[in-house]
Amino acid sequence: MSKTTNRFSPEVRARAVRLVFDHEKEHSSRWAAVSSIAAKIGCTAQSLNEWVKKAEVDSGVRAGLPSEVAERLK
């Protein structure tokens, strides 16, 4: 069993990630966008940044093991 709890639903996570992608150009950097949006939804910037990176891997934009493959390997 995991020591952490999933405080945010998958829908909230997906919306937060979409907000980062949609508003990234309005900020000086991705981290600035992540920090701003994380503060608004009540999570840490580090968590939101991880969600964004995972979404990029799952969509093929970033190299890595997609979530569905990782689940099958478990």
N, C-alpha and C positions, 0 to 999 in steps of 0.2 A: 504494500500500500504506500502511496506517495505521501510525503510529509507536507506537501503544499496542497492547498485547496484551490479549485478553479472558481474564483470569485466572480468572474465575468463569463457570461454566456457566449457561445460561439457567435451568436448574432451581434453582440456588442463588440466582440473582438474584430469581426469582419468589418463592421461599420467604422471602427477606429482606424483600421488599416486603410480602408477606402478613403477616409478623411486625410490621412497622411499623403497618399498618392495624389489626391485631388488638390491639396493645398501646399504641397512641397515647394512649388515655384514662388509662392508668396512669402517665403521665408529665406533667410540667408543660407541655410543649409538644411539637410534632411533632419539632423539632430534638433535644430531649432523648431522645425515643424512637429517632430515627435514630442519634444518637451512641452510645447504649447498644447497639443491635443491631449496628451497624457494628463496634464493638469485639469483639463476640462472634463475628462471622463472619470478621473479619480484613480488612475493606476500610475505605476512608476514609469518613467521614460524608458528605463531598461527593459521592462516587460513589453511595452508597446514596440520598442525597437526589435525585440526578438520575434514578436508576432509579424512584423513587417518583413523581416528576413525570411521567416518560414513561408509567408505568402509568396515571396519572390521565388523561393526554391520550388514550391508547389506549382507555380505557373511557368517554370522553366527559365525565368529571367536570371536567376542566380544558380550557380552550381551547387549541388548537394543532393541528399537523399530525400525524395518527396515523402510526405507524411504517409500516404497509402502504402508505399513500399516498406517504410519503417515499421508500420503496424503489422504487415504480413510477416516480417522478419522476427517480430516479437513472438 
